[in-house]
Structure formats: structure tokens, C-alpha cells
Amino acid sequence: MSAPPDSGGRTTRAFTPDFLTELFRNPLDPGYADAAARRRESPPPAGWRGASTRAVSVVVIAVVGFLFAVAYRETMADEPSRSQARAGLIAQIKQRESETDEMTARADRLREEVGRQRDAALSGSQAARLRNLEAGTGLGRVRGDGVVVRLADAEPKDDDAVSGDSGAGPPRVIYTDLQKVANDLWASGAEAVAINGQRLTATSTIRSAGAAILVDFRPVTSPYEVTAIGPGSMRDKFEESRAAYLMRRVAKETGLSFQVRDAEDLTLPAAPEPRLRYAQPSVSPSPSPSGSGDRSSSPGPSGSGTSPRPSGGVR
């Protein structure tokens, strides 16, 4: 479409906007603009919907606040009873620990009295032989020079929960560490071994119960001191053992503490009296229809058979 010539005698070309251009230029229908203009000129009066919405909001806020107040009141009302129950349990634990300590001390005094009466009844050589047997089996108190191996958990860090365990295991002492140290001390020539004052015997156990370590079913906590009495060459042999090499590597990678030192005039207490077990004659098994009995399915009175490997250690 041509336009009339301009003052210079030239003609200009005018373009009529098409539908798409007009659509993008004015995307809203003109009726919306007219309705908005009328609303600005004469705003409608507030209706019942706005008032009802505000009323419902006020009611909901009031109900939520009331529920929070009731929950807080119930929580504070139950707090004294929970604190009282916790205090009662703590008092019972302390009382039982005190009773246990008193009974242990009384048992030690009675044991010493029995030893004196026995030595008086026996001859000198027989009493000395019996004392040597008690020292060797862990049922007698012993004194001498030896080695102290100290293991302690690493200091907690803020990023432990994120980083997790390293390749060498957790940054704390686990029960298998104590097992390895005690076994290699025996192999290095130790004559008596104790962990945190608890004497080890041929029937002692070192196991875990959750995060706790039990020595003969008694809990021990960090730091752990494995005390051994033996010859002067015991430390050198233990330093060359596999347990010492492993614990040095674990201490370097995880940060737990591992120290070995000489000690003089050590005193290891006697182990508790073992519970004696007596053999009973077995009942002759009745012949099975097939003529062969399965003896491996039921362990004997002595608990023979392959015991399951203890779990809980990664080293």
C-alpha cells in the first residue's frame, strides 16, 4: 500500500500491522481493560466472602494456639515424673554398684582367709606348689615387672558423621583389638595379663555388647590398659608382633592412641573363682532307623563344635 509523496517528492511505504503483530502488541482483550477501569472508578463494597475468610483464619489460628498450649502444658506436667523416674533409676544403679563393690571386697577377704587356713593345714612345699599353680591359672594375685599397653579412642570430630569409618576401621578401640593385644602378649612370654584390672584366665572372654566391650561379662571403658607381667624380653617381642604393627597403623590412620611402655612392680589381682563344671555320663543313643546317628547336630556337654565367628570388628 503506497502513501502520498512527501515534501521532497519521494513516496514512503506504510505497512499495515498484521494479526500476529497486533496480538503480541495487545495480548489482552479490550474488555478486561474496560472492566478494570470501571472497578477503579467505583470499587465494589466488601462482601460476606471477605469477612468469612478473615473469621475462619482467626478461628484456625486460635485453635492451633490452643493445641500448642495444651501440648506444652502436658509436656511440662510429665517432666517431673520423668525426672523422678530417671533419678530413681540412677540411685538404684549406684546402690547396686556399691553393693557389688562391698561383696567383691568381702569375697577377697574371705579368699585370703581361706588361703591362710589352707597354708596352715598344708606343708610348706605343698602350699608353695599350690600358690604357683594359682598364679599360673590366674586365681592368685601376682607381682612383678612387665609391660603396659595403653589404647584409647580418638577424639571426636565434627565431620565424623559425614566422613564415616576409614579403611582401617572406626576411630575407636574395638574388642578385637584387645583380643589381638592380649594374645600377642601371651605369645611374647607373658605370665599374667589383665585388662583394666580384670585378670585374664584360660576361660576369659573379650566380647562386645553394642558399643560396650565386656571382659568376662564385665564392662570396660576407654582408655584401656592391658597389663602383662613377664620376662624382660617381652616388650621387644611384642613390638615385633602383628598386633603391635596393626595397632600402630590403625593409630596413624584413625587417630586413636596406642602406647607401649615398661613398668616395674606391677600387681595384678586374682581372677574371680570359676564356676566349676562336672562331666556327666552320656546316655547311650538309641539306634536310628537308618543305622547311623547324626552326632554333629547336637554339641556335647563340653560345648564342642565350631563356634560362630564373633561379629562387630572390621580390623
C-alpha positions as CSV (number, residue, x, y, z in Angstrom):
1,M,0.0,0.0,0.0
2,S,1.5,3.3,-1.2
3,A,1.4,6.6,0.7
4,P,1.3,10.1,-0.8
5,P,4.6,11.7,-1.8
6,D,6.4,13.7,0.8
7,S,7.7,17.2,0.5
8,G,10.8,16.0,-1.3
9,G,8.8,14.4,-3.9
10,R,9.6,10.9,-2.7
11,T,6.9,8.4,-1.8
12,T,7.0,6.4,1.6
13,R,5.8,2.9,2.0
14,A,3.5,2.3,5.1
15,F,2.9,-1.2,6.4
16,T,-0.4,-2.2,7.9
17,P,0.1,-4.3,11.1
18,D,-1.0,-7.9,10.6
19,F,-2.8,-10.1,13.1
20,L,0.2,-11.6,14.8
21,T,1.8,-8.2,15.4
22,E,-1.4,-6.9,16.8
23,L,-1.8,-10.0,19.0
24,F,1.7,-9.6,20.6
25,R,1.3,-5.9,21.0
26,N,-2.1,-6.1,22.8
27,P,-2.4,-9.6,24.2
28,L,-5.4,-8.8,26.4
29,D,-8.9,-8.3,25.2
30,P,-10.1,-4.7,25.5
31,G,-12.9,-5.8,27.6
32,Y,-10.5,-6.6,30.5
33,A,-9.1,-3.1,30.5
34,D,-12.6,-1.6,30.5
35,A,-13.7,-3.8,33.5
36,A,-10.5,-2.8,35.4
37,A,-11.2,0.8,34.7
38,R,-14.8,0.6,36.0
39,R,-13.6,-1.2,39.1
40,R,-11.1,1.6,39.9
41,E,-13.8,4.2,39.4
42,S,-16.4,2.5,41.6
43,P,-14.9,-0.3,43.8
44,P,-17.5,-2.8,45.0
45,P,-18.5,-2.9,48.7
46,A,-16.9,-5.5,50.9
47,G,-19.0,-8.6,50.7
48,W,-19.6,-11.5,53.1
49,R,-16.9,-13.7,51.5
50,G,-14.0,-11.4,52.7
51,A,-15.4,-11.2,56.2
52,S,-16.0,-15.0,56.4
53,T,-12.4,-15.7,55.2
54,R,-11.0,-13.4,57.9
55,A,-13.2,-15.0,60.5
56,V,-12.1,-18.6,59.5
57,S,-8.4,-17.5,59.6
58,V,-8.8,-16.1,63.1
59,V,-10.6,-19.3,64.3
60,V,-7.9,-21.5,62.8
61,I,-5.1,-19.5,64.5
62,A,-6.9,-19.6,67.8
63,V,-7.3,-23.4,67.6
64,V,-3.7,-24.0,66.7
65,G,-2.5,-21.8,69.5
66,F,-4.8,-23.6,71.9
67,L,-3.4,-27.0,70.8
68,F,0.2,-25.8,71.3
69,A,-0.6,-24.5,74.7
70,V,-2.2,-27.8,75.7
71,A,0.8,-29.8,74.4
72,Y,3.3,-27.6,76.2
73,R,1.3,-27.9,79.5
74,E,1.1,-31.7,79.2
75,T,4.8,-31.9,78.5
76,M,5.7,-29.8,81.5
77,A,3.3,-31.7,83.6
78,D,5.0,-35.0,82.7
79,E,8.5,-33.7,83.1
80,P,8.7,-34.0,87.0
81,S,7.6,-37.7,86.8
82,R,10.2,-38.5,84.1
83,S,12.9,-36.7,86.1
84,Q,11.8,-38.6,89.2
85,A,11.9,-41.9,87.4
86,R,15.3,-41.1,85.9
87,A,16.7,-40.1,89.3
88,G,15.3,-43.3,90.8
89,L,17.0,-45.5,88.2
90,I,20.3,-43.7,88.7
91,A,20.0,-44.2,92.5
92,Q,19.3,-47.9,92.0
93,I,22.3,-48.3,89.7
94,K,24.6,-46.6,92.2
95,Q,23.2,-48.7,95.1
96,R,23.8,-51.9,93.1
97,E,27.3,-50.8,92.2
98,S,28.0,-50.1,95.9
99,E,26.6,-53.5,96.9
100,T,28.7,-55.2,94.2
101,D,31.9,-53.5,95.4
102,E,31.2,-54.5,99.0
103,M,30.5,-58.1,98.1
104,T,33.7,-58.1,95.9
105,A,35.8,-56.8,98.8
106,R,34.2,-59.3,101.2
107,A,34.9,-62.1,98.7
108,D,38.6,-61.1,98.5
109,R,38.9,-61.0,102.3
110,L,37.3,-64.5,102.6
111,R,39.6,-65.8,99.8
112,E,42.7,-64.5,101.7
113,E,41.4,-66.1,104.9
114,V,40.8,-69.4,103.1
115,G,44.4,-69.2,101.7
116,R,45.8,-68.6,105.2
117,Q,43.9,-71.5,106.6
118,R,44.9,-73.8,103.7
119,D,48.6,-72.8,104.0
120,A,48.5,-73.6,107.8
121,A,46.9,-77.0,107.1
122,L,49.4,-77.9,104.3
123,S,53.1,-78.4,104.4
124,G,55.4,-75.7,103.1
125,S,56.3,-77.4,99.8
126,Q,52.6,-78.2,99.1
127,A,51.5,-74.7,99.9
128,A,54.2,-73.2,97.6
129,R,53.2,-75.5,94.8
130,L,49.6,-74.6,95.2
131,R,50.4,-70.9,95.2
132,N,52.4,-71.3,92.0
133,L,49.5,-73.1,90.4
134,E,47.1,-70.3,91.4
135,A,49.4,-67.7,89.9
136,G,49.7,-69.6,86.7
137,T,46.0,-70.1,86.3
138,G,45.1,-66.5,87.3
139,L,43.4,-67.5,90.6
140,G,46.2,-65.8,92.7
141,R,47.5,-62.3,92.9
142,V,50.9,-61.8,91.4
143,R,53.5,-59.0,91.4
144,G,56.4,-58.3,89.1
145,D,57.9,-56.2,86.3
146,G,56.3,-56.2,82.9
147,V,54.7,-54.1,80.1
148,V,51.6,-51.8,79.9
149,V,49.9,-51.4,76.6
150,R,47.5,-48.4,76.6
151,L,44.8,-48.0,73.9
152,A,42.4,-45.0,73.8
153,D,39.6,-43.9,71.5
154,A,40.3,-41.0,69.2
155,E,39.0,-37.5,70.0
156,P,35.5,-37.0,68.4
157,K,35.4,-34.7,65.4
158,D,32.6,-32.7,63.9
159,D,32.9,-34.4,60.5
160,D,32.8,-38.0,61.8
161,A,29.2,-38.4,60.9
162,V,29.9,-37.3,57.3
163,S,33.3,-38.9,56.7
164,G,32.4,-42.3,58.4
165,D,34.9,-45.0,59.1
166,S,38.2,-45.0,57.4
167,G,39.7,-48.0,55.6
168,A,41.4,-49.1,58.9
169,G,38.1,-49.2,60.8
170,P,36.4,-46.9,63.2
171,P,38.4,-44.3,65.2
172,R,37.8,-46.2,68.5
173,V,39.1,-49.3,70.1
174,I,37.1,-52.4,69.3
175,Y,37.1,-55.7,71.2
176,T,39.1,-57.5,68.6
177,D,42.0,-55.0,69.2
178,L,42.1,-56.1,72.8
179,Q,41.9,-59.7,71.8
180,K,44.9,-59.3,69.5
181,V,47.0,-57.4,72.0
182,A,46.3,-59.9,74.8
183,N,47.0,-62.9,72.6
184,D,50.3,-61.5,71.3
185,L,51.3,-60.6,74.9
186,W,50.8,-64.2,75.8
187,A,52.8,-65.3,72.8
188,S,55.6,-62.9,73.8
189,G,56.1,-64.7,77.1
190,A,53.6,-63.0,79.5
191,E,52.9,-65.0,82.6
192,A,49.9,-62.9,83.8
193,V,47.7,-60.5,81.8
194,A,44.9,-58.1,83.0
195,I,42.7,-55.6,81.2
196,N,41.7,-52.5,83.2
197,G,42.4,-54.5,86.4
198,Q,40.5,-57.6,85.3
199,R,42.7,-60.7,85.3
200,L,42.5,-63.0,82.3
201,T,42.5,-66.7,82.6
202,A,42.2,-69.6,80.2
203,T,38.4,-69.3,80.1
204,S,38.2,-65.5,79.9
205,T,36.2,-63.8,77.1
206,I,36.6,-60.5,75.4
207,R,33.5,-59.6,73.5
208,S,31.2,-56.7,72.6
209,A,27.7,-55.8,73.5
210,G,26.6,-53.0,71.3
211,A,29.2,-50.2,71.7
212,A,30.5,-51.6,75.0
213,I,33.4,-54.0,75.5
214,L,33.0,-56.8,78.0
215,V,35.8,-58.7,79.7
216,D,34.4,-61.8,81.4
217,F,31.0,-60.1,81.1
218,R,32.2,-57.0,82.9
219,P,32.2,-53.7,81.0
220,V,35.5,-51.8,80.4
221,T,35.8,-48.3,79.1
222,S,38.4,-46.2,77.3
223,P,41.3,-45.8,78.0
224,Y,42.1,-49.5,78.0
225,E,45.3,-50.7,79.8
226,V,46.5,-54.2,79.0
227,T,48.9,-55.0,81.8
228,A,51.3,-58.0,81.5
229,I,53.9,-59.5,83.8
230,G,56.7,-61.4,82.2
231,P,60.4,-61.6,81.3
232,G,62.5,-58.6,80.2
233,S,62.4,-59.6,76.6
234,M,58.6,-59.5,76.4
235,R,58.4,-55.8,75.2
236,D,60.8,-56.3,72.3
237,K,58.9,-59.4,71.2
238,F,55.6,-57.7,71.4
239,E,56.8,-54.7,69.5
240,E,57.6,-57.0,66.6
241,S,54.2,-58.8,66.8
242,R,51.4,-58.5,64.3
243,A,49.1,-56.8,66.8
244,A,51.6,-54.0,67.5
245,Y,52.2,-53.4,63.8
246,L,48.4,-53.4,63.1
247,M,47.6,-51.0,66.0
248,R,50.4,-48.6,65.0
249,R,49.0,-48.5,61.5
250,V,45.4,-48.0,62.8
251,A,46.5,-45.3,65.2
252,K,48.2,-43.4,62.3
253,E,45.2,-43.6,60.1
254,T,42.3,-43.1,62.6
255,G,43.9,-41.1,65.3
256,L,43.3,-43.5,68.3
257,S,46.1,-43.7,70.9
258,F,48.4,-46.7,71.1
259,Q,51.3,-46.8,73.5
260,V,53.7,-49.4,74.9
261,R,55.8,-48.8,78.0
262,D,57.8,-50.8,80.5
263,A,56.5,-50.9,84.1
264,E,58.1,-52.0,87.4
265,D,56.5,-53.6,90.4
266,L,53.1,-54.3,88.8
267,T,50.4,-56.0,90.9
268,L,47.7,-58.0,89.1
269,P,44.7,-59.1,91.1
270,A,43.3,-62.6,91.2
271,A,40.5,-63.6,88.9
272,P,37.1,-64.5,90.3
273,E,36.6,-68.1,91.3
274,P,35.5,-70.0,88.2
275,R,32.2,-71.8,88.1
276,L,33.1,-75.5,88.2
277,R,31.5,-77.8,85.7
278,Y,31.4,-81.6,86.2
279,A,31.2,-84.1,83.4
280,Q,28.2,-86.3,83.3
281,P,28.0,-89.8,81.7
282,S,26.3,-89.6,78.4
283,V,23.2,-91.6,77.7
284,S,23.7,-94.3,75.0
285,P,21.9,-93.0,71.9
286,S,19.1,-95.2,70.6
287,P,19.8,-96.6,67.1
288,S,18.2,-94.7,64.3
289,P,16.2,-96.5,61.6
290,S,18.9,-95.9,59.1
291,G,21.6,-97.3,61.4
292,S,23.6,-94.1,61.6
293,G,23.3,-91.3,64.1
294,D,23.9,-87.7,63.4
295,R,26.2,-86.7,66.3
296,S,27.3,-83.4,64.7
297,S,23.8,-81.8,65.1
298,S,23.9,-81.6,68.9
299,P,27.0,-80.4,70.8
300,G,28.2,-82.4,73.7
301,P,28.3,-81.3,77.4
302,S,31.6,-79.7,76.9
303,G,30.3,-77.4,74.2
304,S,32.4,-79.0,71.4
305,G,31.9,-77.9,67.9
306,T,32.7,-74.9,65.8
307,S,31.7,-71.7,67.5
308,P,30.5,-68.8,65.3
309,R,32.9,-66.1,64.5
310,P,32.3,-63.0,66.7
311,S,30.9,-60.0,64.8
312,G,31.4,-56.3,65.3
313,G,35.0,-55.8,64.3
314,V,36.4,-54.7,60.9
315,R,40.1,-54.9,61.7
